[in-house]
């Protein structure tokens, strides 16, 4: 009994399409964020750890990928990789700079594509054209959009600096070019309940989406959310509730949508709550068990 028996995971999707395991290698390419540098706000979202912000990547993209490839390759024997531009807003620069970084990654042997993490309000037509050009070369491309919630009052409450309309516009523009979109959703946001998560999923699916990532909300040190939590203004989600909501969303997701992730972790040195968020496999096994007990799987409730 494994999670991929019940959901369409990215790992299994890539294995089917490439005939062998494909691993993602995470990158910090030194990007900033308009919600930090004053363009839209200062300090970032309420859950973002400001003190972890590093405006300069510790190493070049090529060096990070070479290091990651060597480590993963020795452990798993993998030959194929996707360069995951993860840290902060990875389209927040002029296109010439983006092209240089993306092509630096694609030049590394074994890198078959890019996964670009960004905000819905930072994806220009020029960026989409650039990503489309890589697809035309046969690269695996994913545009990962951090939406978190479809409710504008929630987005304002957590200081996202964009609304749902920005997400709608970007998704439609990306899909018009055939660029796969993976949308990030957070469960446990302040002011939200299960019904909000279900409605957000419904709205995302109506627009069309190719992949999803689910995250529990972490309370980490040096954030606005941490202050709210300490003052009793926010109560962290318990694991049983998270697992139940995640299972609800999975059941309501068509099977052709690829789940890139159904939980996320935070390191124990910065995590304040909930304390189960550093136990990835505990959560994954709980979701698997719940789907098994319900005798359901992804798409069962569509």
C-alpha positions as semicolon CSV with decimal commas, in nm:
position;residue;x (nm);y (nm);z (nm)
1;X;0,000;0,000;0,000
2;X;0,177;0,312;-0,129
3;X;0,053;0,662;-0,209
4;X;0,100;0,618;-0,584
5;X;-0,162;0,339;-0,572
6;X;-0,417;0,610;-0,492
7;X;-0,296;0,927;-0,664
8;X;-0,126;1,027;-0,988
9;X;0,214;1,134;-0,854
10;X;0,471;1,334;-1,047
11;X;0,727;1,060;-0,996
12;X;0,506;0,796;-1,153
13;X;0,396;1,032;-1,431
14;X;0,757;1,102;-1,528
15;X;0,846;0,733;-1,504
16;X;0,566;0,645;-1,747
17;X;0,667;0,913;-1,994
18;X;1,045;0,878;-1,982
19;X;1,078;0,510;-1,902
20;X;1,305;0,579;-1,604
21;X;1,314;0,779;-1,283
22;X;1,341;1,157;-1,315
23;X;1,444;1,360;-1,009
24;X;1,399;1,729;-0,933
25;X;1,703;1,925;-0,814
26;X;1,615;2,238;-0,615
27;X;1,788;2,567;-0,679
28;X;1,837;2,907;-0,518
29;X;1,917;3,138;-0,807
30;X;1,930;3,454;-0,596
31;X;1,590;3,598;-0,687
32;X;1,399;3,846;-0,474
33;X;1,023;3,906;-0,453
34;X;0,804;4,213;-0,519
35;X;0,641;4,149;-0,183
36;X;0,979;4,207;-0,017
37;X;1,161;4,475;-0,211
38;X;0,890;4,740;-0,182
39;X;0,738;4,697;-0,528
40;X;0,425;4,555;-0,365
41;X;0,521;4,529;-0,002
42;X;0,792;4,474;0,255
43;X;0,862;4,163;0,461
44;X;0,677;3,916;0,241
45;X;0,375;3,702;0,323
46;X;0,279;3,658;0,687
47;X;0,409;3,299;0,685
48;X;0,739;3,376;0,511
49;X;1,058;3,353;0,718
50;X;1,224;3,689;0,654
51;X;1,554;3,595;0,816
52;X;1,595;3,301;0,583
53;X;1,599;3,537;0,286
54;X;1,926;3,532;0,096
55;X;1,936;3,774;-0,199
56;X;2,246;3,604;-0,340
57;X;2,264;3,238;-0,430
58;X;2,547;3,069;-0,239
59;X;2,670;2,903;-0,560
60;X;2,610;2,926;-0,932
61;X;2,317;2,741;-1,087
62;X;2,558;2,505;-1,261
63;X;2,747;2,427;-0,939
64;X;2,428;2,361;-0,745
65;X;2,301;2,127;-1,015
66;X;2,630;1,941;-1,048
67;X;2,639;1,890;-0,671
68;X;2,278;1,776;-0,655
69;X;2,316;1,547;-0,953
70;X;2,620;1,378;-0,803
71;X;2,449;1,323;-0,467
72;X;2,120;1,193;-0,608
73;X;2,291;0,995;-0,881
74;X;2,512;0,807;-0,636
75;X;2,215;0,732;-0,412
76;X;1,960;0,631;-0,675
77;X;2,143;0,574;-1,001
78;X;1,923;0,839;-1,166
79;X;2,032;0,984;-1,500
80;X;1,756;1,236;-1,574
81;X;1,674;1,552;-1,378
82;X;1,455;1,861;-1,375
83;X;1,608;2,187;-1,252
84;X;1,363;2,329;-0,997
85;X;1,402;2,704;-0,953
86;X;1,239;2,708;-0,612
87;X;1,356;2,991;-0,386
88;X;1,142;3,306;-0,400
89;X;1,008;3,447;-0,730
90;X;1,195;3,286;-1,017
91;X;1,051;3,499;-1,297
92;X;1,115;3,828;-1,118
93;X;1,389;3,966;-1,346
94;X;1,433;4,084;-1,704
95;X;1,401;3,814;-1,967
96;X;1,768;3,828;-2,067
97;X;1,872;3,744;-1,711
98;X;1,613;3,467;-1,689
99;X;1,727;3,320;-2,020
100;X;2,090;3,311;-1,903
101;X;1,998;3,128;-1,580
102;X;1,755;2,885;-1,740
103;X;1,997;2,797;-2,019
104;X;2,280;2,754;-1,769
105;X;2,065;2,487;-1,609
106;X;1,965;2,320;-1,935
107;X;2,330;2,298;-2,040
108;X;2,409;2,055;-1,757
109;X;2,417;1,691;-1,876
110;X;2,109;1,502;-1,765
111;X;1,890;1,811;-1,715
112;X;1,583;1,751;-1,929
113;X;1,372;2,046;-1,823
114;X;1,278;2,325;-1,586
115;X;1,025;2,374;-1,310
116;X;0,984;2,745;-1,236
117;X;0,836;2,850;-0,901
118;X;0,686;3,199;-0,906
119;X;0,393;3,427;-0,822
120;X;0,090;3,470;-1,050
121;X;0,156;3,844;-1,079
122;X;0,516;3,805;-1,198
123;X;0,473;3,612;-1,521
124;X;0,489;3,838;-1,826
125;X;0,405;3,747;-2,185
126;X;0,778;3,754;-2,259
127;X;0,845;3,500;-1,984
128;X;0,574;3,272;-2,117
129;X;0,718;3,301;-2,466
130;X;1,060;3,204;-2,329
131;X;0,922;2,897;-2,151
132;X;0,726;2,803;-2,461
133;X;1,046;2,815;-2,667
134;X;1,203;2,556;-2,435
135;X;0,901;2,333;-2,479
136;X;0,942;2,358;-2,853
137;X;1,297;2,226;-2,804
138;X;1,153;1,920;-2,632
139;X;1,224;2,026;-2,271
140;X;1,002;1,926;-1,980
141;X;0,856;2,254;-1,854
142;X;0,640;2,327;-1,550
143;X;0,522;2,672;-1,440
144;X;0,459;2,648;-1,064
145;X;0,225;2,919;-0,938
146;X;0,191;2,996;-0,569
147;X;-0,179;3,071;-0,537
148;X;-0,243;2,936;-0,182
149;X;-0,612;3,039;-0,182
150;X;-0,872;3,162;-0,430
151;X;-1,031;3,394;-0,171
152;X;-0,918;3,755;-0,201
153;X;-0,987;3,828;0,164
154;X;-0,756;3,543;0,262
155;X;-0,487;3,662;0,020
156;X;-0,511;4,008;0,175
157;X;-0,503;3,863;0,527
158;X;-0,178;3,679;0,458
159;X;-0,033;3,977;0,268
160;X;0,017;3,799;-0,062
161;X;0,010;4,119;-0,265
162;X;-0,200;3,975;-0,549
163;X;-0,558;3,864;-0,602
164;X;-0,725;3,564;-0,762
165;X;-0,774;3,754;-1,087
166;X;-0,396;3,769;-1,132
167;X;-0,384;3,393;-1,106
168;X;-0,670;3,353;-1,354
169;X;-0,497;3,573;-1,611
170;X;-0,165;3,392;-1,584
171;X;-0,314;3,043;-1,597
172;X;-0,517;3,123;-1,909
173;X;-0,216;3,281;-2,079
174;X;0,008;2,985;-1,995
175;X;-0,242;2,724;-2,103
176;X;-0,304;2,912;-2,429
177;X;0,063;2,838;-2,506
178;X;0,039;2,479;-2,386
179;X;0,263;2,538;-2,084
180;X;0,176;2,299;-1,798
181;X;0,076;2,475;-1,477
182;X;0,124;2,336;-1,126
183;X;-0,070;2,530;-0,861
184;X;0,033;2,548;-0,496
185;X;-0,247;2,543;-0,237
186;X;-0,211;2,585;0,140
187;X;-0,440;2,410;0,389
188;X;-0,486;2,577;0,728
189;X;-0,468;2,944;0,631
190;X;-0,600;3,197;0,887
191;X;-0,976;3,242;0,854
192;X;-1,022;2,938;0,631
193;X;-1,202;2,608;0,691
194;X;-1,247;2,289;0,490
195;X;-1,511;2,454;0,270
196;X;-1,264;2,721;0,158
197;X;-1,017;2,454;0,045
198;X;-1,287;2,269;-0,148
199;X;-1,406;2,587;-0,321
200;X;-1,049;2,689;-0,408
201;X;-0,986;2,349;-0,564
202;X;-1,309;2,375;-0,762
203;X;-1,213;2,719;-0,896
204;X;-0,864;2,603;-0,990
205;X;-0,997;2,296;-1,170
206;X;-1,255;2,504;-1,357
207;X;-0,977;2,722;-1,501
208;X;-0,773;2,418;-1,592
209;X;-0,459;2,298;-1,419
210;X;-0,208;2,024;-1,496
211;X;-0,052;1,975;-1,153
212;X;-0,117;2,049;-0,786
213;X;0,087;2,085;-0,469
214;X;-0,075;2,074;-0,126
215;X;0,099;2,226;0,176
216;X;0,004;2,248;0,544
217;X;0,059;2,598;0,679
218;X;0,380;2,610;0,882
219;X;0,435;2,854;1,166
220;X;0,807;2,929;1,153
221;X;1,028;3,166;1,348
222;X;1,070;3,533;1,258
223;X;0,738;3,567;1,075
224;X;0,425;3,773;1,125
225;X;0,234;3,446;1,156
226;X;0,462;3,338;1,441
227;X;0,372;3,654;1,630
228;X;0,001;3,592;1,568
229;X;0,037;3,231;1,685
230;X;0,219;3,331;2,004
231;X;-0,053;3,586;2,079
232;X;-0,324;3,322;2,032
233;X;-0,458;3,484;1,716
234;X;-0,388;3,178;1,503
235;X;-0,431;2,811;1,591
236;X;-0,220;2,564;1,396
237;X;-0,390;2,279;1,214
238;X;-0,381;1,932;1,370
239;X;-0,256;1,646;1,154
240;X;-0,582;1,451;1,145
241;X;-0,766;1,753;1,005
242;X;-0,496;1,815;0,746
243;X;-0,499;1,453;0,634
244;X;-0,878;1,451;0,609
245;X;-0,890;1,771;0,402
246;X;-0,606;1,653;0,178
247;X;-0,795;1,329;0,114
248;X;-1,111;1,526;0,030
249;X;-0,920;1,734;-0,226
250;X;-0,750;1,431;-0,379
251;X;-1,084;1,255;-0,424
252;X;-1,221;1,562;-0,604
253;X;-0,925;1,595;-0,840
254;X;-0,950;1,432;-1,185
255;X;-0,692;1,155;-1,223
256;X;-0,519;1,323;-1,519
257;X;-0,403;1,607;-1,288
258;X;-0,056;1,529;-1,153
259;X;0,008;1,566;-0,780
260;X;0,359;1,703;-0,735
261;X;0,323;1,702;-0,357
262;X;0,057;1,636;-0,093
263;X;0,246;1,763;0,210
264;X;0,551;1,973;0,292
265;X;0,801;1,997;0,575
266;X;0,985;2,268;0,765
267;X;1,318;2,218;0,940
268;X;1,296;2,170;1,315
269;X;1,534;2,458;1,386
270;X;1,277;2,712;1,263
271;X;0,945;2,524;1,299
272;X;0,716;2,642;1,580
273;X;0,392;2,468;1,488
274;X;0,239;2,232;1,408
275;X;0,511;1,999;1,531
276;X;0,408;1,715;1,297
277;X;0,517;1,921;0,995
278;X;0,873;1,790;1,009
279;X;0,752;1,430;0,977
280;X;0,696;1,394;0,603
281;X;0,653;1,018;0,587
282;X;0,417;1,011;0,884
283;X;0,183;1,246;0,696
284;X;0,218;1,068;0,361
285;X;0,144;0,732;0,523
286;X;-0,158;0,880;0,702
287;X;-0,302;1,013;0,375
288;X;-0,243;0,676;0,209
289;X;-0,412;0,498;0,499
290;X;-0,712;0,731;0,492
291;X;-0,770;0,681;0,119
292;X;-0,735;0,305;0,170
293;X;-0,985;0,307;0,457
294;X;-1,230;0,517;0,257
295;X;-1,181;0,282;-0,042
296;X;-1,131;0,584;-0,262
297;X;-0,855;0,734;-0,475
298;X;-0,786;1,044;-0,683
299;X;-1,091;1,127;-0,890
300;X;-1,335;0,909;-0,696
301;X;-1,558;1,204;-0,609
302;X;-1,544;1,381;-0,947
